[in-house]
Amino acid sequence: MAGQKPRLTLVKPHYTLSYGMRLDKGTVPECSHPHVSVPLPDGSEGGMALHVMNGTPEEIKARLLESVDAFFDLHADA
C-alpha cells in the first residue's frame, strides 16, 4: 500500500542444545567429568563434558534445574 513504511523483522539466531540424562543406582565421584564427542550441525565434531550429580531424585532434579539456569545465564548474550 502506498504511504506505508516497510516493517523490519528481527531474526533471532537458532541453536541446537545437546544433552543426555541417565539415572543409575549407586554413586560415582562427582568430580569426574568425562568428555564425549558430539556431531555438530555443520558435520564436524565437538566435545561435551558429562556432569555427574549424586543424591535423591528430588535433590538431583533441584541441582539439575539450577545448573540449567546457570548455563543459560552464562550464555545470555547468545
N, C-alpha and C positions, 0 to 999 in steps of 0.2 A: 504494500500500500504506500501511496505517496505520502511523504512527510514523516514516516516512522523511522526511527533510528534502528539500525541492526542491533540485536541483542548478542552480547558476548556470553559464551558458555565456558565456565571454568571446568577444566578437566583434571580430576584427581588421579594421581598415579595408582596403578593396581599392583598388588604384591601377591606372593604366594607364601603362606605360612606352613612350614613343615614341622610336624610333631608326631610323637607316638607315645602311648602310655601302656604300662604293664603293671599289674599288681600281683606281687608274689608274697607268699607266706615266708616269714623269717626276715632277717635284716642283712644288709651288706654295708660296708663303710660308706658313709655319705660323702666322704671326701673324694671318692672315686668318680671321675667324670670321663668315662671312655668317649672317644670320638668315633663317629661313623661317617661314611661317605654318603652324600646326598646328591642325586642327579638334579641339576638346575634346569630351569626352563629353556636356557639357551643351548642345552646339550652338554655343557661342561659339568664337572663335579665340584661340589663344595663340601666343607666339613661342618659337622654339628656336634656339640657336646651333649651327652646324655646326662641329665641331672637325676640324682638319687635322693629320695626322701624316705625316712622311716617314721613309723608311728601308727596310730589307729587310722582307719579310713577317714574319719572326720578330721583328724589332725593333718593328714596328708592333703585332703581337699582344701583346707584353710590355707596351708602353706603354698599349695599349687596356685590358688587364686591370687595370693599376694605376689607370687613370682610372675604370673601373667600380667598383673597390673604394673609391676616394676619393669618388665620387658617393654611394655608399650610406653611407659614414662621415658625410658631410655631412647626410644625411637619416636618420640613425639613430633619431631620435625620431618618425619618420613611422609 
